[in-house]
Amino acid sequence: MESILETLIKEKHGEEASKLNAVKIVDNLFGDLMDREKDVLVRRFGLKGEKKETLEKIGKLHQLTRERVRQIESSSLKKIKKLETLEEDLSVLRGVVESLLDQHGGLMRREYLLDILTVFCLEIINENEDADDQEKASYRNNFDFILSRVLADEFDFLSESDQFNSSLKTKGLSVEHLEELAEDLMKKVNGLKKTLSTEELLELLKELDSYTKYQEKMTVDDDADISPILASETFPDKAEVINSNKILYSLMQAIKSLERNKFGHWGVSSWQEVKPKTINDKIFLVLKNAGEPLHFTEIARRINEVGFDKKVANPATVHNELILDNRYILTGRGMYGLKEWNK
């Protein structure tokens, strides 16, 4: 039987698909609110794609106390939850989220779920692939508002913990098996002391004793093909790889101490090869990814192109680092490589 996800992907502009448009859903939910109530919610949750605003800032705009703004926010949400049309307005989105959670083992990192919903709505249904960052942020924030405030009782929200990033979970579902898998995986990754490609990390997961122990829970009875969503540039890994490993990939996304670097390799989030902090870290990572010597000006260009952060790499600074660090060797005029390549 075809899942609601696959049906909506195929129908695209059908009546049911239009009910997944988070901006339109919120507009409908706001229909009976007063202008000030709408403005408070729009600003508090960044529903126009802007940064979410504090109670204090909104209070100054409306000449109200922080407590009064909080009361308006609370009473407005109560009004929305009493709407007679609420069930109808949210039925498709609720069904899609329930299906996504089921497809991903019952647990999804909040940001990952919002990415999927936003791409689903903008690129698959609305076919608006050229949406700018503010429009994308608007849809993400509208989806987040609906899930975290209007449908909050329908799912379990897990705050960021030592083990997992902020996540959404199927109501009442135990995730002890995922916790055990996560713990075992991180022991392995720490022991290897090297970054891994997505395919290598998935294979490592499948080799764990805990994976064998819980293998029945790692499969979905009605596996949906959501590769059209995953083919978006929002998801840098291959769509077919993610689609055929939804539960494990979702777990990888959820584990707090596991992160993917700018070149697509996974490792412990505190590692320099995952989160390079200094210019030297960035030089090493660029050269390692290139796999061949590069001119120092090219190294600087690639650092800036990748955009590790907002800091701009200066060629002269890069050159100085290459000269001073014995991890690098001169291979030609202005050309540098990694010393470890000569071992």
Secondary structure, 3 states (H helix, E strand, C coil): CCCHHHHHHHHCCCHHHHCCCHHHHHHHHCCCCCHHHHHHHHHHHCCCCCCCCCHHHHHHHHCCCHHHHHHHHHHHHHHHHCCCCHHHHHHHHHHHHHHHHHHCCCEEEHHHHHHHHHHHHHHHHCCCCCCCHHHHHHHHHHHHHHHHHHCCCCEEEECCCCCECCEEEECCCCCHHHHHHHHHHHHHHHHHCCCECHHHHHHHHHCCHHHHHCHHHHCCCCCCCCHHHHCCCCCCCCHHHHHCCHHHHHHHHHECCEEECCCCCEEECCCCCCCCCCHHHHHHHHHHHHCCCEEHHHHHHHHHHHCCCCCCCCHHHHHHHHHHCCCEEEEECCEEEEHHHHC
